[in-house]
Amino acid sequence: MWIGSRVLKGAEGMKTMGSNRPVPLVLLLWLVIARSFVTVCANQE
C-alpha cells in the first residue's frame, strides 16, 4: 500500500502549496492514477 501513502502525502503537499484550489488538483491526480491502473490491467490480460 505504498502507493496509497504516497498519494496521501502528495494530496497533503498540494493542500499546503495550493490551499486556494486543493480539490481540483486532487481530483486530477486521482484521474491520472485511475487511467494508469486501467492501462496496467489492460496490459496484463
N, C-alpha and C positions, 0 to 999 in steps of 0.2 A: 504493500500500500504506500510505497514511497512516492508514487505519482500524486496520490491524493494529498499527502503532506506538502509536496512542492506546490500544488495548485493552491492550497490554503495559504501558504507563505506568499505566493505571488499575489493572491487576492488582497491579503493584508497590506502588502507593499503598495499595491495600486491605490488602496484606500488612503494611505498616508501621503502618497505622492500626489494623487489627483482626487482629493476629498470632494471636489466640486462635482465630479461625474464618475463615481466608482462603479455604479451599476452597469452602464453600457460596456465598460471595459471588461468587467467580469463576464457578462453575457457573451461578448465577443471571444473571450478566452475559452469559455465552455464550448462555443460553437466550433472553434478550431480543434479542440480536443475531441469532440464528438466526430468530426469529419475524419480525423486521423484514426480513431478507433474503427470507424466503418471501413476505411481503406485497409487496415490491417486484417480485419475479419474477412474482407473480400479476397485478399491475397492468400489467406490461409486455406480457403476452400478449393 
